[in-house]
Amino acid sequence: KVACDSGAIVGVEALIRWRHPERGVVLPGEFIGVLEDTGLILPVGAWVIRAACEQIAAWDRLGLPPLRLAVNLSARQFRHLYLASMIEDSLRQNGIEPNRLEIELTESLLMEDNEATRSMLESFRRLGVRLAIDDFGTGHSSLSYIRRFAIDTLKIDRSFVQSLPDNEEDTAICSAVIALGRNMKMCVVAEGVETAEQAQVLRELGCDEVQGYWISRPMPGADFAGWFVNYNRARTARKRS
């Protein structure tokens, strides 16, 4: 994630890929549904959180700045009784401050305003982790949950970003989401940014952060530190020129 005002890298999002011995790299769209149906999403999801915390701790030891780490949760993970304690253990074991972890949830999950949902979100709040709504604008139309659950971040779905700057309707939607976020003192992140033109429009609209192929394609954690150094060198060179 890049800050629109400074161009600095401020965060990362943990993604999962399956390296199949015969098929090669398999994208999550092909196997997450199977994990959900079989219940394997629980141990795999726990591994993702632990591995992500271990990775960001490794970057800290290399001297990288304290980046914010985003992790997506599925509905089945979210309902797991010991989720909050598992997250707390992962953070503590790796020496990560809770406010550096951002849990990304879907709108539809937050619309399930029941005791279990409220209890889990309150557990997250007490722990001190950040909460983000992923793919904002593609789910339910009610906005009351934003106020009720004290959301930290809104993520503009890539479907509204990909046609910028030419599509007036999508530009208006992005502008409205950014204004909503700013008025409610939330960070607004645009997903799926692939061109400098898209990034420029979002910057002019007041978006806080962007992520997408314009910055980098997904990469193994082990490659990130070197990429980060090269990115900052190029950024410094641009400022001097």
QUIZI-V755787 format. One record per residue. N is the residue number from 1. RES is the residue in one letter. SS is DSSP state (H for helix, E for strand, L for the rest). PHI is phi as a letter, one per 30 degrees, with the letter a starting at -180 (none if undefined). PSI is psi in radians with two decimals (* if undefined). Layout:
n=N res=RES ss=SS phi=PHI psi=PSI
n=N res=RES ss=SS phi=PHI psi=PSI
This chain:
n=1 res=K ss=L phi=none psi=2.31
n=2 res=V ss=E phi=c psi=2.33
n=3 res=A ss=E phi=d psi=2.23
n=4 res=C ss=L phi=d psi=-0.56
n=5 res=D ss=L phi=d psi=-0.56
n=6 res=S ss=L phi=c psi=-0.36
n=7 res=G ss=L phi=i psi=0.10
n=8 res=A ss=L phi=d psi=2.54
n=9 res=I ss=E phi=d psi=2.13
n=10 res=V ss=L phi=c psi=-0.22
n=11 res=G ss=E phi=a psi=2.99
n=12 res=V ss=E phi=b psi=2.75
n=13 res=E ss=E phi=c psi=2.28
n=14 res=A ss=L phi=d psi=2.22
n=15 res=L ss=L phi=b psi=2.71
n=16 res=I ss=L phi=c psi=2.42
n=17 res=R ss=L phi=b psi=2.58
n=18 res=W ss=E phi=c psi=2.06
n=19 res=R ss=E phi=c psi=1.62
n=20 res=H ss=E phi=d psi=2.41
n=21 res=P ss=L phi=d psi=-0.41
n=22 res=E ss=L phi=c psi=-0.64
n=23 res=R ss=L phi=c psi=-0.17
n=24 res=G ss=E phi=i psi=-2.56
n=25 res=V ss=E phi=d psi=2.16
n=26 res=V ss=E phi=c psi=2.24
n=27 res=L ss=L phi=d psi=2.71
n=28 res=P ss=H phi=d psi=-0.46
n=29 res=G ss=H phi=e psi=-0.40
n=30 res=E ss=H phi=d psi=-0.32
n=31 res=F ss=L phi=b psi=-0.24
n=32 res=I ss=H phi=d psi=-0.69
n=33 res=G ss=H phi=d psi=-0.66
n=34 res=V ss=H phi=d psi=-0.73
n=35 res=L ss=H phi=e psi=-0.72
n=36 res=E ss=H phi=d psi=-0.84
n=37 res=D ss=H phi=d psi=-0.59
n=38 res=T ss=H phi=c psi=-0.19
n=39 res=G ss=L phi=i psi=-0.08
n=40 res=L ss=L phi=d psi=-0.20
n=41 res=I ss=H phi=d psi=-0.45
n=42 res=L ss=H phi=d psi=-0.96
n=43 res=P ss=H phi=d psi=-0.63
n=44 res=V ss=H phi=d psi=-0.75
n=45 res=G ss=H phi=d psi=-0.69
n=46 res=A ss=H phi=d psi=-0.71
n=47 res=W ss=H phi=d psi=-0.71
n=48 res=V ss=H phi=d psi=-0.80
n=49 res=I ss=H phi=d psi=-0.78
n=50 res=R ss=H phi=d psi=-0.79
n=51 res=A ss=H phi=d psi=-0.67
n=52 res=A ss=H phi=d psi=-0.74
n=53 res=C ss=H phi=d psi=-0.70
n=54 res=E ss=H phi=d psi=-0.66
n=55 res=Q ss=H phi=d psi=-0.76
n=56 res=I ss=H phi=d psi=-0.53
n=57 res=A ss=H phi=d psi=-0.66
n=58 res=A ss=H phi=d psi=-0.70
n=59 res=W ss=H phi=d psi=-0.65
n=60 res=D ss=H phi=e psi=-0.75
n=61 res=R ss=H phi=d psi=-0.45
n=62 res=L ss=L phi=d psi=-0.11
n=63 res=G ss=L phi=j psi=0.17
n=64 res=L ss=L phi=d psi=2.69
n=65 res=P ss=L phi=d psi=2.85
n=66 res=P ss=L phi=d psi=1.48
n=67 res=L ss=L phi=d psi=2.65
n=68 res=R ss=E phi=d psi=2.41
n=69 res=L ss=E phi=c psi=2.17
n=70 res=A ss=E phi=c psi=2.37
n=71 res=V ss=E phi=b psi=2.30
n=72 res=N ss=E phi=d psi=2.48
n=73 res=L ss=L phi=c psi=2.39
n=74 res=S ss=L phi=d psi=2.92
n=75 res=A ss=H phi=d psi=-0.68
n=76 res=R ss=H phi=d psi=-0.68
n=77 res=Q ss=H phi=d psi=-0.77
n=78 res=F ss=H phi=e psi=-0.53
n=79 res=R ss=L phi=d psi=-0.01
n=80 res=H ss=L phi=d psi=2.32
n=81 res=L ss=L phi=e psi=-0.66
n=82 res=Y ss=L phi=c psi=0.35
n=83 res=L ss=H phi=e psi=-0.88
n=84 res=A ss=H phi=d psi=-0.73
n=85 res=S ss=H phi=d psi=-0.61
n=86 res=M ss=H phi=d psi=-0.75
n=87 res=I ss=H phi=d psi=-0.77
n=88 res=E ss=H phi=e psi=-0.76
n=89 res=D ss=H phi=d psi=-0.75
n=90 res=S ss=H phi=d psi=-0.72
n=91 res=L ss=H phi=d psi=-0.80
n=92 res=R ss=H phi=d psi=-0.75
n=93 res=Q ss=H phi=d psi=-0.46
n=94 res=N ss=L phi=c psi=0.09
n=95 res=G ss=L phi=i psi=0.60
n=96 res=I ss=L phi=c psi=2.23
n=97 res=E ss=L phi=d psi=2.37
n=98 res=P ss=H phi=e psi=-0.60
n=99 res=N ss=H phi=d psi=-0.04
n=100 res=R ss=H phi=d psi=-0.14
n=101 res=L ss=E phi=c psi=2.26
n=102 res=E ss=E phi=c psi=2.10
n=103 res=I ss=E phi=d psi=2.13
n=104 res=E ss=E phi=c psi=2.17
n=105 res=L ss=E phi=b psi=2.73
n=106 res=T ss=E phi=d psi=2.77
n=107 res=E ss=H phi=d psi=-0.75
n=108 res=S ss=H phi=d psi=-0.60
n=109 res=L ss=H phi=d psi=-0.74
n=110 res=L ss=H phi=d psi=-0.42
n=111 res=M ss=L phi=d psi=-0.27
n=112 res=E ss=L phi=d psi=1.32
n=113 res=D ss=L phi=d psi=1.38
n=114 res=N ss=L phi=b psi=3.12
n=115 res=E ss=H phi=d psi=-0.69
n=116 res=A ss=H phi=d psi=-0.74
n=117 res=T ss=H phi=d psi=-0.84
n=118 res=R ss=H phi=d psi=-0.69
n=119 res=S ss=H phi=d psi=-0.76
n=120 res=M ss=H phi=d psi=-0.74
n=121 res=L ss=H phi=d psi=-0.63
n=122 res=E ss=H phi=d psi=-0.62
n=123 res=S ss=H phi=d psi=-0.73
n=124 res=F ss=H phi=d psi=-0.73
n=125 res=R ss=H phi=d psi=-0.75
n=126 res=R ss=H phi=d psi=-0.63
n=127 res=L ss=H phi=d psi=-0.58
n=128 res=G ss=L phi=j psi=0.17
n=129 res=V ss=L phi=d psi=2.78
n=130 res=R ss=E phi=d psi=2.69
n=131 res=L ss=E phi=b psi=2.33
n=132 res=A ss=E phi=b psi=2.56
n=133 res=I ss=E phi=c psi=2.01
n=134 res=D ss=E phi=d psi=2.61
n=135 res=D ss=E phi=h psi=0.76
n=136 res=F ss=E phi=d psi=2.40
n=137 res=G ss=L phi=j psi=-0.13
n=138 res=T ss=L phi=c psi=-0.10
n=139 res=G ss=L phi=c psi=-2.36
n=140 res=H ss=L phi=d psi=2.73
n=141 res=S ss=L phi=d psi=-0.33
n=142 res=S ss=L phi=d psi=2.37
n=143 res=L ss=L phi=c psi=0.06
n=144 res=S ss=H phi=d psi=-0.49
n=145 res=Y ss=H phi=d psi=-0.41
n=146 res=I ss=H phi=d psi=-0.79
n=147 res=R ss=H phi=d psi=-0.71
n=148 res=R ss=H phi=d psi=-0.59
n=149 res=F ss=L phi=c psi=0.14
n=150 res=A ss=L phi=h psi=1.07
n=151 res=I ss=L phi=d psi=2.47
n=152 res=D ss=L phi=c psi=-0.61
n=153 res=T ss=E phi=b psi=2.39
n=154 res=L ss=E phi=c psi=2.31
n=155 res=K ss=E phi=c psi=2.03
n=156 res=I ss=E phi=d psi=2.20
n=157 res=D ss=L phi=d psi=2.54
n=158 res=R ss=H phi=d psi=-0.42
n=159 res=S ss=H phi=d psi=-0.42
n=160 res=F ss=H phi=c psi=-0.22
n=161 res=V ss=H phi=c psi=-0.58
n=162 res=Q ss=L phi=d psi=-0.43
n=163 res=S ss=L phi=c psi=0.05
n=164 res=L ss=L phi=d psi=2.56
n=165 res=P ss=L phi=c psi=0.16
n=166 res=D ss=L phi=d psi=-0.52
n=167 res=N ss=L phi=d psi=2.00
n=168 res=E ss=H phi=d psi=-0.63
n=169 res=E ss=H phi=d psi=-0.79
n=170 res=D ss=H phi=d psi=-0.60
n=171 res=T ss=H phi=d psi=-0.72
n=172 res=A ss=H phi=d psi=-0.69
n=173 res=I ss=H phi=d psi=-0.80
n=174 res=C ss=H phi=d psi=-0.75
n=175 res=S ss=H phi=d psi=-0.71
n=176 res=A ss=H phi=d psi=-0.73
n=177 res=V ss=H phi=d psi=-0.72
n=178 res=I ss=H phi=d psi=-0.75
n=179 res=A ss=H phi=d psi=-0.72
n=180 res=L ss=H phi=e psi=-0.84
n=181 res=G ss=H phi=d psi=-0.78
n=182 res=R ss=H phi=d psi=-0.75
n=183 res=N ss=H phi=d psi=-0.48
n=184 res=M ss=L phi=c psi=0.24
n=185 res=K ss=L phi=h psi=0.74
n=186 res=M ss=L phi=c psi=2.70
n=187 res=C ss=E phi=d psi=2.38
n=188 res=V ss=E phi=c psi=2.18
n=189 res=V ss=E phi=c psi=2.27
n=190 res=A ss=E phi=c psi=2.23
n=191 res=E ss=L phi=c psi=2.76
n=192 res=G ss=L phi=i psi=0.50
n=193 res=V ss=L phi=d psi=2.13
n=194 res=E ss=L phi=c psi=-0.21
n=195 res=T ss=L phi=b psi=2.76
n=196 res=A ss=H phi=d psi=-0.57
n=197 res=E ss=H phi=d psi=-0.73
n=198 res=Q ss=H phi=d psi=-0.77
n=199 res=A ss=H phi=d psi=-0.69
n=200 res=Q ss=H phi=d psi=-0.78
n=201 res=V ss=H phi=d psi=-0.79
n=202 res=L ss=H phi=d psi=-0.67
n=203 res=R ss=H phi=d psi=-0.78
n=204 res=E ss=H phi=d psi=-0.54
n=205 res=L ss=H phi=d psi=-0.20
n=206 res=G ss=L phi=j psi=0.27
n=207 res=C ss=L phi=d psi=2.50
n=208 res=D ss=L phi=d psi=-0.81
n=209 res=E ss=E phi=b psi=2.73
n=210 res=V ss=E phi=b psi=2.70
n=211 res=Q ss=L phi=b psi=2.70
n=212 res=G ss=L phi=k psi=-3.07
n=213 res=Y ss=L phi=d psi=-0.36
n=214 res=W ss=L phi=d psi=-0.56
n=215 res=I ss=L phi=d psi=-0.97
n=216 res=S ss=L phi=a psi=2.63
n=217 res=R ss=L phi=d psi=2.80
n=218 res=P ss=L phi=e psi=2.54
n=219 res=M ss=L phi=b psi=2.76
n=220 res=P ss=L phi=d psi=2.56
n=221 res=G ss=H phi=e psi=-0.60
n=222 res=A ss=H phi=d psi=-0.39
n=223 res=D ss=H phi=d psi=-0.22
n=224 res=F ss=H phi=d psi=-0.73
n=225 res=A ss=H phi=e psi=-0.80
n=226 res=G ss=H phi=d psi=-0.72
n=227 res=W ss=H phi=d psi=-0.73
n=228 res=F ss=H phi=e psi=-0.78
n=229 res=V ss=H phi=d psi=-0.78
n=230 res=N ss=H phi=d psi=-0.68
n=231 res=Y ss=H phi=d psi=-0.80
n=232 res=N ss=H phi=d psi=-0.61
n=233 res=R ss=H phi=d psi=-0.80
n=234 res=A ss=H phi=d psi=-0.67
n=235 res=R ss=H phi=d psi=-0.74
n=236 res=T ss=H phi=d psi=-0.72
n=237 res=A ss=H phi=d psi=-0.68
n=238 res=R ss=H phi=d psi=-0.66
n=239 res=K ss=H phi=d psi=-0.61
n=240 res=R ss=H phi=d psi=-0.46
n=241 res=S ss=L phi=d psi=*
